[in-house]
Amino acid sequence: MRHNINILLIGILCFGLSGCYESLVRFWNGPGWDFSSEAEKKAKQECFEELRSLPRPKNEYIGSKEMQDWLGEVYIPARNECLRKKGF
């Protein structure tokens, strides 16, 4: 019975600490952890809208090999080129 209580207390402690982890990281990084300017955010949004028309792979599951290949070979280079044209 004593071991069950110890296991339960350790589980509660771990669960509580894992719940606070993201808040702690955000506090540690400070309020300015997103260093993108408003112009860069606007350019990224415009590029996202432009690239929505790209043909997507048949298997759109994010973990699939086809999707990973499409992201690496098609989408990311096209996004980088779009951002380069916009000056970023």
C-alpha positions as CSV (number, residue, x, y, z in Angstrom):
1,M,0.0,0.0,0.0
2,R,2.8,2.4,0.8
3,H,4.5,1.8,-2.6
4,N,1.2,2.6,-4.3
5,I,1.0,6.0,-2.5
6,N,4.6,6.8,-3.4
7,I,3.9,6.0,-7.0
8,L,0.8,8.1,-7.0
9,L,2.6,11.1,-5.4
10,I,5.4,10.8,-7.9
11,G,2.9,10.7,-10.8
12,I,1.1,13.8,-9.5
13,L,4.4,15.7,-9.1
14,C,5.5,14.8,-12.6
15,F,2.1,15.7,-14.1
16,G,2.2,19.1,-12.3
17,L,5.7,19.9,-13.4
18,S,5.0,19.0,-17.0
19,G,2.0,21.2,-17.0
20,C,4.1,24.2,-15.9
21,Y,6.9,23.6,-18.3
22,E,5.6,25.7,-21.2
23,S,4.8,28.6,-19.0
24,L,8.2,28.5,-17.4
25,V,9.9,28.5,-20.9
26,R,7.8,31.4,-22.0
27,F,8.7,33.3,-18.9
28,W,12.4,32.5,-19.3
29,N,12.5,33.6,-22.9
30,G,10.7,36.9,-22.1
31,P,7.9,38.7,-23.9
32,G,9.9,39.3,-27.1
33,W,10.7,35.7,-28.1
34,D,9.0,36.2,-31.5
35,F,11.5,38.5,-33.3
36,S,9.5,38.7,-36.5
37,S,8.7,42.3,-37.5
38,E,5.2,43.2,-38.6
39,A,6.4,43.5,-42.2
40,E,7.9,40.0,-42.1
41,K,4.7,38.6,-40.6
42,K,2.7,40.3,-43.4
43,A,5.1,38.9,-46.1
44,K,4.8,35.4,-44.6
45,Q,1.0,35.6,-44.6
46,E,1.0,36.9,-48.2
47,C,3.3,34.1,-49.3
48,F,1.2,31.5,-47.5
49,E,-1.9,32.7,-49.4
50,E,0.0,32.7,-52.8
51,L,1.3,29.1,-52.2
52,R,-2.1,27.6,-51.3
53,S,-2.6,26.9,-55.0
54,L,0.4,24.6,-55.2
55,P,-0.6,21.0,-56.0
56,R,-0.5,19.0,-52.9
57,P,0.5,15.3,-52.5
58,K,-2.2,12.6,-52.5
59,N,-1.3,11.5,-49.0
60,E,-1.5,14.8,-47.0
61,Y,-0.8,13.2,-43.6
62,I,2.0,15.4,-42.1
63,G,4.0,12.3,-41.1
64,S,3.8,10.6,-44.5
65,K,6.9,10.3,-46.8
66,E,5.1,12.0,-49.7
67,M,4.2,15.0,-47.5
68,Q,7.7,15.3,-46.1
69,D,9.2,15.1,-49.6
70,W,6.7,17.7,-50.9
71,L,7.5,20.1,-48.1
72,G,11.3,19.7,-48.6
73,E,11.3,19.8,-52.4
74,V,8.4,22.0,-53.3
75,Y,6.8,24.1,-50.6
76,I,9.8,25.3,-48.6
77,P,11.9,26.3,-51.6
78,A,8.8,28.1,-53.1
79,R,8.2,29.9,-49.8
80,N,11.8,30.9,-49.4
81,E,11.8,32.3,-53.0
82,C,8.6,34.2,-52.3
83,L,10.1,35.7,-49.1
84,R,13.3,36.6,-51.0
85,K,11.3,38.5,-53.6
86,K,9.5,40.4,-50.8
87,G,12.9,41.3,-49.3
88,F,13.3,38.8,-46.4
